[in-house]
Amino acid sequence: MTAPIAATKSAAAAAPDAPLFDPKAFRLTDEQAEIMSRARHLGQTVFAGRAATYDREARFPVENYHDLHKAGLLGIAIPKALGGLGANYQTYALTAAEIGRYCGATALTWNMHVCSTLWSGPLADDLEMDAATRAEHARRRAVHYKRIVDDGAIYSQPFSEGGAAAAGGVAFGTEAKPVKGGWLVNGKKIFASLSGHADYYGVLCTEMAEGEKASRRNTLYLAVPAKAEGVSVVGDWDPLGMRGTVSRTLIFKDVFVAEDEALMPRGVYFKAASSWPHMFLTLSPTYIGLAQAAYDFTVRYLRGEVPGMPPVKRRMYPTKQIAVAQMHVKLEQTKAIWFQAVTEACANPTKAQVLRAYAAQFSAMEGANEIATLAIRTCGGQAMLKSLPLERIYRDSRCGSLMLPWTAELCLDRIGREALYEPGESDE
Ligand SMILES: Cc1cc2nc3c(=O)[nH]c(=O)nc-3n(C[C@H](O)[C@H](O)[C@H](O)COP(=O)(O)OP(=O)(O)OC[C@H]3O[C@@H](n4cnc5c(N)ncnc54)[C@H](O)[C@@H]3O)c2cc1C
């Protein structure tokens, strides 16, 4: 067993970082500011000091999850009446961005965990359901929420399969066959962050009775207990960045999943995916945090204020000043569109809001890496040593635009098509 990781003294002793989005300037409530500040404090004083070890060892941030539980942050999107913090979409996104400043892998995996409560919670509340279905959903999700709030249960969100399903093109290949009291699940999920560490895998799969054809309308969102018979984690995990996410391959072989493990009622995931598109923007906060971290590091480095480095100033060179100005402009542009997009997330957004969400995702994912790239060039050789966080931020930031279903390429693809064609239009 590996030893627990402690926070470093230098991180704990530093002056508190300013909020990523100043609550007054961005008109946030005191409650939002408090939740964000809770996450920022944990990130700066604890997570930042552990991040290098998780990265180096490609090890899941187990200790950070204990701390997130203690701070109430595992239940951020769970209603207050059920023991959570009752955060809405915007509050969650802003808080996740704060965590991303200090440990990308923690923020990204926390996103997968929180989405199980955000999607089954505020998002599902926005979708049409008959009264009986809603009541049953409320009863079921309360069971999931209790596990999280009381026991610190961790949920993940494996949907990628290596085919076109994760991009939303076809039905998921992972199948759930209805049986008495639940389903038998068979399939494979690749890049399943939190593999071997989540207590429940929130699997997207296709409900298919014997002889039935697969349809995206029959997508189910099931919490498969990690310890269930027939669940296995295979393959290694030695990637370029986001190494602490431990995104290995999950195999499901005739896994029985009880009816009450459904995270959404039948048909609701399909409705959500088509009418609540911002549900796929939730991977971006991590990268807003990384963009800010790359910028903050550069300013501190050029001012000779990076802990552990000699206090050598490099800020007097015009080329450094121009580079910092370019980074600043890029950061402000990225944060501005992203803030607007996460603020207007809702059911049935307008076409302009959907295009803005794609543009915000593209800007966050590509922008974080552009800023980190400029940071490396500007700070120079000593700043890219593994003893400092910048090279990790750079590698982590490169992974953002690969995240399905809204990869950078797919965002461009959709913006171009949807800007030029109205639904149903063609050139035939
Ligand atoms: C650090 C990390 C953590 C991850 N964690 C998770 C997780 O927890 N859960 C999860 O489900 N997945 C996760 N993923 C997986 C991720 O979402 C992708 O599925 C994965 O990177 C595999 O993508 P690919 O590039 O091989 O996909 P491919 O399907 O091979 O696609 C390749 C590229 O082609 C483009 N493309 C695909 N389809 C289309 C289309 N119809 N039109 C135009 N272009 C298209 C896209 O830009 C895509 O990036 C993670 C990935 C990383 C890197």
The ligand as an SDF file (V2000), in Angstrom:
LIG
                    3D

 53 58  0  0  0  0  0  0  0  0999 V2000
   -7.8240   12.2040  -19.2700 C   0  0  0  0  0  0  0  0  0  0  0  0
   -9.0500   11.6460  -19.9110 C   0  0  0  0  0  0  0  0  0  0  0  0
  -10.0980   11.2600  -19.0900 C   0  0  0  0  0  0  0  0  0  0  0  0
  -11.2570   10.7320  -19.6510 C   0  0  0  0  0  0  0  0  0  0  0  0
  -12.2900   10.3360  -18.8390 N   0  0  0  0  0  0  0  0  0  0  0  0
  -13.4210    9.8570  -19.3690 C   0  0  0  0  0  0  0  0  0  0  0  0
  -14.5110    9.4080  -18.5500 C   0  0  0  0  0  0  0  0  0  0  0  0
  -14.4680    9.4670  -17.3230 O   0  0  0  0  0  0  0  0  0  0  0  0
  -15.6030    8.9200  -19.1550 N   0  0  0  0  0  0  0  0  0  0  0  0
  -15.6990    8.8120  -20.4780 C   0  0  0  0  0  0  0  0  0  0  0  0
  -16.7080    8.3680  -20.9530 O   0  0  0  0  0  0  0  0  0  0  0  0
  -14.6970    9.1830  -21.2980 N   0  0  0  0  0  0  0  0  0  0  0  0
  -13.5670    9.7090  -20.7590 C   0  0  0  0  0  0  0  0  0  0  0  0
  -12.5370   10.0970  -21.5870 N   0  0  0  0  0  0  0  0  0  0  0  0
  -12.6190    9.7530  -22.9960 C   0  0  0  0  0  0  0  0  0  0  0  0
  -12.7940   10.8600  -24.0030 C   0  0  0  0  0  0  0  0  0  0  0  0
  -14.0230   11.4960  -23.8650 O   0  0  0  0  0  0  0  0  0  0  0  0
  -12.6730   10.2250  -25.3900 C   0  0  0  0  0  0  0  0  0  0  0  0
  -13.6740    9.2770  -25.5460 O   0  0  0  0  0  0  0  0  0  0  0  0
  -11.3630    9.5520  -25.5530 C   0  0  0  0  0  0  0  0  0  0  0  0
  -10.3650   10.5410  -25.4780 O   0  0  0  0  0  0  0  0  0  0  0  0
  -11.2650    8.7700  -26.8320 C   0  0  0  0  0  0  0  0  0  0  0  0
  -11.3470    9.6320  -27.8510 O   0  0  0  0  0  0  0  0  0  0  0  0
  -10.7730    9.3510  -29.2960 P   0  0  0  0  0  0  0  0  0  0  0  0
  -10.0930   10.5950  -29.6570 O   0  0  0  0  0  0  0  0  0  0  0  0
   -9.9950    8.0870  -29.3080 O   0  0  0  0  0  0  0  0  0  0  0  0
  -12.1650    9.1620  -29.9980 O   0  0  0  0  0  0  0  0  0  0  0  0
  -12.5520    8.8270  -31.4630 P   0  0  0  0  0  0  0  0  0  0  0  0
  -13.9750    8.3570  -31.3520 O   0  0  0  0  0  0  0  0  0  0  0  0
  -11.5520    7.9770  -32.1050 O   0  0  0  0  0  0  0  0  0  0  0  0
  -12.5780   10.2100  -32.1500 O   0  0  0  0  0  0  0  0  0  0  0  0
  -11.4090   10.8270  -32.6140 C   0  0  0  0  0  0  0  0  0  0  0  0
  -11.7090   12.2550  -32.9060 C   0  0  0  0  0  0  0  0  0  0  0  0
  -12.5040   12.3110  -34.0970 O   0  0  0  0  0  0  0  0  0  0  0  0
  -13.4440   13.3270  -33.9690 C   0  0  0  0  0  0  0  0  0  0  0  0
  -14.7880   12.8000  -34.2160 N   0  0  0  0  0  0  0  0  0  0  0  0
  -15.3870   11.7350  -33.6390 C   0  0  0  0  0  0  0  0  0  0  0  0
  -16.6430   11.5960  -34.1200 N   0  0  0  0  0  0  0  0  0  0  0  0
  -16.8190   12.5880  -35.0060 C   0  0  0  0  0  0  0  0  0  0  0  0
  -17.9150   13.0000  -35.8390 C   0  0  0  0  0  0  0  0  0  0  0  0
  -19.0790   12.3430  -35.8280 N   0  0  0  0  0  0  0  0  0  0  0  0
  -17.7360   14.0950  -36.6070 N   0  0  0  0  0  0  0  0  0  0  0  0
  -16.5650   14.7780  -36.6300 C   0  0  0  0  0  0  0  0  0  0  0  0
  -15.5040   14.4350  -35.8790 N   0  0  0  0  0  0  0  0  0  0  0  0
  -15.6330   13.3610  -35.0720 C   0  0  0  0  0  0  0  0  0  0  0  0
  -13.3640   13.8890  -32.5920 C   0  0  0  0  0  0  0  0  0  0  0  0
  -12.7070   15.1500  -32.5970 O   0  0  0  0  0  0  0  0  0  0  0  0
  -12.5210   12.9120  -31.8140 C   0  0  0  0  0  0  0  0  0  0  0  0
  -11.6910   13.5630  -30.8800 O   0  0  0  0  0  0  0  0  0  0  0  0
  -11.3480   10.6030  -21.0470 C   0  0  0  0  0  0  0  0  0  0  0  0
  -10.2860   10.9940  -21.8700 C   0  0  0  0  0  0  0  0  0  0  0  0
   -9.1490   11.5170  -21.3140 C   0  0  0  0  0  0  0  0  0  0  0  0
   -8.0420   11.9280  -22.2270 C   0  0  0  0  0  0  0  0  0  0  0  0
  1  2  1  0
  2  3  1  0
  2 52  2  0
  3  4  2  0
  4  5  1  0
  4 50  1  0
  5  6  2  0
  6  7  1  0
  6 13  1  0
  7  8  2  0
  7  9  1  0
  9 10  1  0
 10 11  2  0
 10 12  1  0
 12 13  2  0
 13 14  1  0
 14 15  1  0
 14 50  1  0
 15 16  1  0
 16 17  1  0
 16 18  1  0
 18 19  1  0
 18 20  1  0
 20 21  1  0
 20 22  1  0
 22 23  1  0
 23 24  1  0
 24 25  2  0
 24 26  1  0
 24 27  1  0
 27 28  1  0
 28 29  2  0
 28 30  1  0
 28 31  1  0
 31 32  1  0
 32 33  1  0
 33 34  1  0
 33 48  1  0
 34 35  1  0
 35 36  1  0
 35 46  1  0
 36 37  1  0
 36 45  1  0
 37 38  2  0
 38 39  1  0
 39 40  1  0
 39 45  2  0
 40 41  1  0
 40 42  2  0
 42 43  1  0
 43 44  2  0
 44 45  1  0
 46 47  1  0
 46 48  1  0
 48 49  1  0
 50 51  2  0
 51 52  1  0
 52 53  1  0
M  END
$$$$
